[in-house]
Amino acid sequence: MPRRFQPADWTVPLQRAMTGLAAVSAGLLAWQSAAPAKFLTAGLCIDRVTALFGLLVSGIGAITMHYAQRALAGDPSQARFMALLAGAVAAAWVTAMADSMPVMIVACLAQGMAVHGLLTIRSDRPQALLPARTSFLVGRVGDMFLLAAFALAWRDWGTLSVSTFVGAVASGDAAPPTSIAVLLALAAIAKSAQVPFHAWLPETMEAPTPVSALMHAGIVNAGGVLLVRFAPAVAQAPVACLILALAGTATVVIGMPAMWAQVKVKRELAWSTVAQMGFMTVQCGLAAFPAVALHVLGHGCYKAWSFLRAGEVPAPSGPAPRFGRALALIMVGGSCAMPLILAAGSMLGMDILHSPGECALAGVLAISIGQAWAALLGTDRGASPRRVALALVALGSMAMLGPLAWVGMAAFLAPVIGTPALGQTTLGWTTAAVPVIAVACLAVLHAALPYLHRLPWGLAFHVHALNGFYLGTATERVVDAAWPTDARRGAGTAPSTHDAHA
């Protein structure tokens, strides 16, 4: 049988090296899982946290390179693309594993340069220039916040080691590093495409599909990975937690309606990433770092799979639930779910009602279960015995598995970051209440969407949501002034929505 593709000779060893990196990362995670013991070498730290995120980055990188080798066969830019892809993955891996703060900064810079090269690999797609430049500059803003935090760590704590700094903070021997935590929070907000630094992410669809998979499944998780690494410092700074919760909530409130309004698969996935990164940032603000780790892993694997199959024809959506019935089911399902979640948490040793972060996540989980009930039972065909059975299974499984997953990941991470939690203060409970209220409002809005489209102001809302409520316009203007490009000329006033074909 003839070969379907002829990759460049040297790209095969490159792909094998990436697969080898994933295998090594899997071995490191197995080692740390069996016997957690921090190991420092060459500016890197090997522990449960770094091994976990290192496997995620290298695994997604290996899968993406395998896909790109076949999808870009015969493309004249394949060799350069594969080299840049390998460089981006390697730099992201070093960033996730770094113990030396200077090594982390250098890896972040190298990653930014490689990603910029990937986003601009198509010289025949000028619309890719502006979002690529915005991505690069926003990333450097995040690096500046990170550099400032590291400078303060050196000045006030006398160390440039992540593990030494985190260990000193966790021991409680000195005052909480509020200024450092705030700078780390701002760095994470910039690196994970949070408002107002989010506009570039949905506009990077001009790059080949493997770039989108790598960006949305791995690179954009950098903020969450950073904050988990510094979890004890962030949890001890209520101001930093509030900043994260507010930024994440604003991003969710913008990203979810924008995702619902999209008509192209890849842009829908891109806005989904914006919203999911917003919820990840909310979890960081709630000091719910086990949930952050679970979210990063689950979202990374799902989004890589989604982008690499984005060329398939999506399945037709079913009928929309009736608004009144859907709203009632959300309330009933959520009300039934909350006692089960509390009972499951109690059996696992969680005191949910007395922990702001855990209480907020329990509320969000209950709302999600209510939405699942609305999707299953809210349509005209929703009262069938099969769907009722599915709704009950969803109620029980989600109510039990949520606390169980939390406890399992918390136990896994405890040898490295301890058990940080949001303080039981007025500010802590306020930080927890904001995202729950926002998620509840979004659930009501989603149930009402089929009826809003019949109203003039509802159609206007749809158009605004389709364009991300224009919140990225100011950022794009600043970037275009600082780094001019003619990419917008002749493109009209609407944002680019062309999908790149690998």
Salt bridges, closest charged atoms under 4 A:
ASP75 OD2 - ARG122 NH1 2.70
ASP143 OD2 - ARG140 NE 2.78
ASP143 OD1 - LYS191 NZ 2.61
ASP156 OD1 - ARG155 NE 2.73
GLU203 OE2 - ARG267 NH1 3.24
GLU206 OE1 - ARG125 NH1 3.19
GLU312 OE1 - ARG309 NH2 2.92
ASP351 OD1 - HIS354 ND1 2.94
ASP380 OD1 - ARG322 NH2 2.76
GLU476 OE2 - ARG488 NH2 3.30
ASP486 OD1 - ARG489 NE 3.31
